[in-house]
Amino acid sequence: MFNLWNEWFRAAEFAYQTQSVVAMRLMKIAAGGAPGAAESTKMVQEKAQTSVAALTAGALALAKGRSVKAATKAAMVPVKKRVRANRKRLSGGR
């Protein structure tokens, strides 16, 4: 039972981190100017790069005979890494 709560906690934490990145990005974009335009471009480029990395990680896990659950976890690694990096960058390292 504890493991289930641990998984729920991690999912909730990831959802919070994701939403905070969205909010910080929207504020930066709404402020406009060169920083806002750069953030928009960066966001689109990162989404493409992260999607490819996630698809590759998941496909490789499946090709190695791992379960769908293991492939999903592998696919989420680059996504979580990018979210953490963006949160740190946009919050000034906090």
Backbone as JSON, one array per atom type, in Angstrom:
{
  "sequence": "MFNLWNEWFRAAEFAYQTQSVVAMRLMKIAAGGAPGAAESTKMVQEKAQTSVAALTAGALALAKGRSVKAATKAAMVPVKKRVRANRKRLSGGR",
  "N": [[0.82, -1.19, 0.0], [1.97, 1.22, 0.77], [3.73, 1.69, -1.34], [1.99, 2.34, -3.42], [0.97, 4.83, -2.55], [3.33, 6.24, -2.63], [3.85, 6.31, -5.38], [1.64, 7.84, -6.23], [2.24, 10.22, -4.92], [4.62, 10.97, -6.22], [3.63, 11.35, -8.8], [1.87, 13.49, -8.37], [3.69, 15.42, -7.56], [5.22, 15.71, -9.9], [3.23, 16.72, -11.59], [2.77, 19.19, -10.34], [5.29, 20.41, -10.71], [5.37, 20.53, -13.49], [3.19, 22.22, -14.06], [4.09, 24.54, -12.82], [6.25, 25.22, -14.41], [4.92, 25.75, -16.82], [3.42, 28.0, -16.03], [5.48, 29.85, -15.36], [6.74, 30.08, -17.83], [4.68, 31.15, -19.39], [4.37, 33.64, -18.16], [6.82, 34.82, -18.79], [6.7, 34.85, -21.58], [4.43, 36.45, -21.92], [5.4, 38.86, -21.0], [6.79, 39.73, -23.13], [8.9, 41.12, -25.74], [12.38, 40.51, -26.62], [13.28, 38.45, -24.78], [10.86, 37.06, -24.3], [10.15, 36.17, -26.88], [12.34, 34.55, -27.39], [11.96, 32.6, -25.45], [9.6, 31.41, -26.34], [10.46, 30.25, -28.75], [12.42, 28.51, -27.74], [10.81, 26.83, -26.2], [9.24, 25.46, -28.12], [11.25, 24.14, -29.6], [12.4, 22.55, -27.57], [10.25, 20.89, -26.92], [10.02, 19.32, -29.23], [12.56, 18.05, -29.26], [12.52, 16.69, -26.79], [10.32, 15.03, -27.1], [11.22, 13.29, -29.13], [13.38, 12.11, -27.75], [12.0, 10.84, -25.65], [10.3, 9.06, -27.05], [12.25, 7.48, -28.28], [13.59, 6.37, -26.05], [11.51, 4.86, -24.89], [10.89, 3.09, -27.02], [13.33, 1.73, -27.3], [13.44, 0.41, -24.87], [11.25, -1.33, -25.12], [12.17, -2.8, -27.33], [14.21, -4.17, -26.15], [12.86, -6.06, -24.85], [11.54, -5.37, -22.55], [8.85, -4.63, -20.24], [5.69, -2.93, -20.9], [5.18, -1.15, -18.87], [7.78, -0.68, -17.89], [8.87, 0.45, -20.19], [7.37, 2.77, -20.36], [8.2, 4.09, -18.04], [10.88, 4.48, -18.76], [10.55, 6.17, -20.94], [9.6, 8.43, -19.7], [11.78, 9.49, -18.38], [13.53, 11.36, -19.89], [11.63, 13.4, -20.16], [10.96, 14.19, -17.54], [13.46, 15.03, -16.72], [13.85, 17.26, -18.38], [11.76, 18.92, -17.53], [12.5, 19.42, -14.85], [14.94, 20.78, -15.31], [14.06, 23.04, -16.71], [12.4, 24.21, -14.8], [14.23, 24.88, -12.83], [15.87, 26.67, -14.27], [14.03, 28.71, -15.03], [13.15, 29.62, -12.58], [15.28, 30.82, -11.5], [17.17, 29.14, -10.39], [16.16, 28.16, -8.03]],
  "CA": [[0.0, 0.0, 0.0], [2.86, 2.37, 0.83], [4.27, 1.93, -2.67], [0.96, 3.03, -4.2], [0.96, 6.23, -2.13], [4.58, 6.83, -3.11], [3.65, 6.58, -6.81], [0.71, 8.96, -6.32], [2.96, 11.42, -4.5], [5.53, 11.33, -7.31], [2.81, 11.86, -9.91], [1.38, 14.82, -7.98], [4.85, 16.31, -7.56], [5.53, 15.99, -11.3], [2.17, 17.61, -12.09], [3.04, 20.52, -9.8], [6.47, 20.95, -11.39], [4.99, 20.82, -14.88], [2.34, 23.41, -14.07], [4.88, 25.71, -12.46], [7.02, 25.57, -15.61], [3.97, 26.38, -17.75], [3.1, 29.33, -15.51], [6.65, 30.73, -15.49], [6.95, 30.34, -19.25], [3.64, 32.07, -19.86], [4.69, 34.99, -17.66], [7.95, 35.33, -19.56], [6.22, 35.12, -22.93], [3.5, 37.58, -21.84], [6.18, 40.08, -20.81], [7.15, 40.15, -24.48], [10.27, 41.48, -26.06], [13.3, 39.46, -27.07], [13.25, 37.27, -23.91], [9.62, 36.32, -24.54], [10.26, 35.51, -28.17], [13.33, 33.47, -27.24], [11.34, 31.53, -24.66], [8.65, 30.73, -27.24], [11.25, 29.41, -29.66], [13.03, 27.46, -26.93], [9.75, 25.91, -25.79], [8.89, 24.61, -29.26], [12.4, 23.28, -29.89], [12.55, 21.56, -26.5], [9.17, 19.91, -27.02], [10.38, 18.38, -30.3], [13.7, 17.26, -28.82], [12.13, 15.82, -25.68], [9.43, 14.01, -27.66], [12.06, 12.3, -29.8], [14.12, 11.39, -26.72], [11.06, 9.97, -24.93], [9.91, 7.98, -27.95], [13.41, 6.61, -28.46], [13.81, 5.61, -24.81], [10.44, 3.87, -24.77], [11.05, 2.09, -28.07], [14.49, 0.9, -26.97], [13.06, -0.46, -23.75], [10.41, -2.39, -25.68], [13.01, -3.63, -28.18], [15.02, -5.03, -25.26], [11.97, -7.03, -24.25], [10.99, -4.91, -21.28], [7.39, -4.49, -20.19], [5.15, -1.63, -21.27], [5.38, -0.3, -17.7], [9.19, -0.29, -17.89], [9.08, 1.35, -21.33], [6.77, 4.05, -20.0], [9.12, 4.74, -17.1], [12.06, 4.91, -19.51], [10.15, 7.31, -21.78], [9.39, 9.6, -18.85], [13.05, 10.0, -17.86], [13.92, 12.63, -20.51], [10.6, 14.41, -19.93], [11.14, 14.69, -16.17], [14.74, 15.75, -16.68], [13.65, 18.56, -19.02], [10.9, 19.73, -16.66], [13.34, 19.88, -13.72], [15.91, 21.76, -15.8], [13.33, 24.28, -17.01], [11.93, 24.81, -13.54], [15.41, 25.48, -12.2], [16.28, 27.82, -15.09], [13.03, 29.77, -15.0], [12.99, 30.14, -11.22], [16.54, 31.4, -11.07], [17.96, 28.17, -9.66], [15.55, 27.75, -6.76]],
  "C": [[0.87, 1.26, 0.0], [3.39, 2.72, -0.56], [3.27, 2.68, -3.55], [0.91, 4.51, -3.85], [2.21, 6.94, -2.63], [4.46, 7.19, -4.59], [2.71, 7.77, -7.01], [1.41, 10.27, -5.95], [3.89, 11.89, -5.61], [4.77, 11.91, -8.5], [2.31, 13.27, -9.6], [2.52, 15.84, -8.0], [5.23, 16.69, -9.0], [4.49, 16.93, -11.91], [2.39, 19.03, -11.6], [4.22, 21.16, -10.53], [6.13, 21.36, -12.82], [4.17, 22.1, -14.95], [3.11, 24.67, -13.7], [5.74, 26.16, -13.64], [6.12, 26.27, -16.62], [3.68, 27.81, -17.31], [4.28, 30.29, -15.69], [6.92, 31.06, -16.95], [5.92, 31.33, -19.78], [3.89, 33.5, -19.39], [5.82, 35.61, -18.47], [7.51, 35.7, -20.98], [5.3, 36.34, -22.93], [4.23, 38.9, -21.64], [6.69, 40.62, -22.14], [8.62, 40.43, -24.67], [11.09, 40.28, -26.52], [13.3, 38.24, -26.13], [11.99, 36.42, -24.1], [9.65, 35.55, -25.84], [11.24, 34.34, -28.1], [12.75, 32.3, -26.47], [10.35, 30.74, -25.5], [9.38, 29.77, -28.16], [11.86, 28.23, -28.91], [12.01, 26.4, -26.55], [9.42, 24.94, -26.92], [10.03, 23.64, -29.58], [12.56, 22.18, -28.85], [11.47, 20.49, -26.57], [9.5, 18.87, -28.09], [11.52, 17.46, -29.85], [13.31, 16.25, -27.73], [11.19, 14.72, -26.16], [10.23, 12.9, -28.34], [12.82, 11.47, -28.77], [13.22, 10.41, -25.96], [10.63, 8.79, -25.79], [11.04, 6.98, -28.15], [13.65, 5.75, -27.22], [12.76, 4.53, -24.62], [10.58, 2.74, -25.78], [12.23, 1.16, -27.78], [14.19, -0.06, -25.83], [12.21, -1.62, -24.25], [11.23, -3.34, -26.55], [13.89, -4.58, -27.37], [14.15, -6.04, -24.52], [11.4, -6.63, -22.9], [9.48, -4.73, -21.38], [6.98, -3.09, -20.64], [5.34, -0.66, -20.1], [6.83, 0.2, -17.64], [9.49, 0.68, -19.03], [8.52, 2.73, -21.04], [7.66, 4.8, -19.03], [10.35, 5.27, -17.83], [11.74, 6.14, -20.36], [9.98, 8.58, -20.95], [10.69, 10.21, -18.33], [13.46, 11.31, -18.55], [12.9, 13.75, -20.28], [10.79, 15.02, -18.54], [12.43, 15.5, -16.04], [14.58, 17.15, -17.27], [12.8, 19.48, -18.15], [11.7, 20.27, -15.49], [14.31, 20.97, -14.15], [15.23, 23.1, -16.09], [12.86, 24.98, -15.75], [13.08, 25.53, -12.83], [15.84, 26.74, -12.96], [15.32, 28.98, -14.95], [12.84, 30.38, -13.61], [14.28, 30.75, -10.68], [17.37, 30.45, -10.21], [17.38, 27.7, -8.35], [14.93, 26.39, -6.86]]
}
